[in-house]
Amino acid sequence: MYWVVLVASGVLEAVWATALAASNGFRRPWPVVVWAVTMALSLVGLAWAMRGIPVGTAYAVWVGVGAVLTVLVAVLRGEEKLGVAKALLLVALIGCVAGLKVVS
């Protein structure tokens, strides 16, 4: 269950990062609300997952999941381009996250 909550918290990290960008420097209220709520939930989930997963592993997985999904959201929204090199690096990052689960 710790791993499920950790991955869900990583997903929420991507949501709050995307909302933060959409807030235009905290000038747009709804993205700010989404940012605040999802950031709080993401951190609570990370903290809970750390009860059963070592801090270094939990943090690396949380950041990795959030980073990959944030890039993918930006690509889907047309805000970022996905070249071959970037795609391969994201796949490698996913492989590293999966590897941390395997060795934990």
C-alpha positions, -999 to 999 in steps of 0.1 A, spaced: 0 0 0 29 23 7 40 21 -30 5 28 -43 2 59 -21 37 70 -32 30 67 -69 -4 85 -64 15 113 -46 39 115 -75 9 119 -98 -4 147 -76 31 163 -78 26 166 -116 -8 181 -110 5 208 -86 35 216 -108 12 220 -138 -12 242 -118 17 262 -105 27 270 -141 -9 278 -150 -12 302 -121 9 328 -139 29 337 -108 -1 332 -84 -22 356 -104 -49 332 -114 -70 320 -84 -83 286 -96 -49 272 -105 -36 285 -72 -64 266 -54 -55 234 -74 -18 239 -66 -24 244 -29 -47 214 -25 -28 190 -46 6 200 -31 -7 194 4 -22 160 -6 10 151 -24 32 159 6 9 141 30 10 110 8 48 112 5 51 115 43 28 85 49 46 64 23 79 72 41 66 52 71 72 20 50 97 31 24 132 46 31 133 84 26 159 83 -2 139 58 -22 106 74 -15 118 109 -25 135 96 -57 103 78 -68 81 107 -59 102 132 -79 107 108 -108 70 101 -112 61 137 -109 88 149 -133 79 124 -160 42 131 -158 48 169 -157 68 167 -189 42 145 -206 14 169 -196 34 198 -210 40 179 -242 3 170 -246 -7 206 -240 17 217 -267 39 236 -242 70 215 -247 84 194 -275 93 158 -271 123 148 -291 139 114 -293 166 122 -267 141 136 -242 118 106 -247 147 82 -242 157 100 -210 122 99 -197 120 62 -204 153 58 -185 139 77 -156 109 55 -155 132 25 -156 151 39 -126 119 44 -107 108 8 -114 143 -4 -105 140 12 -71 108 -7 -65 125 -40 -76 155 -36 -53 135 -23 -23 
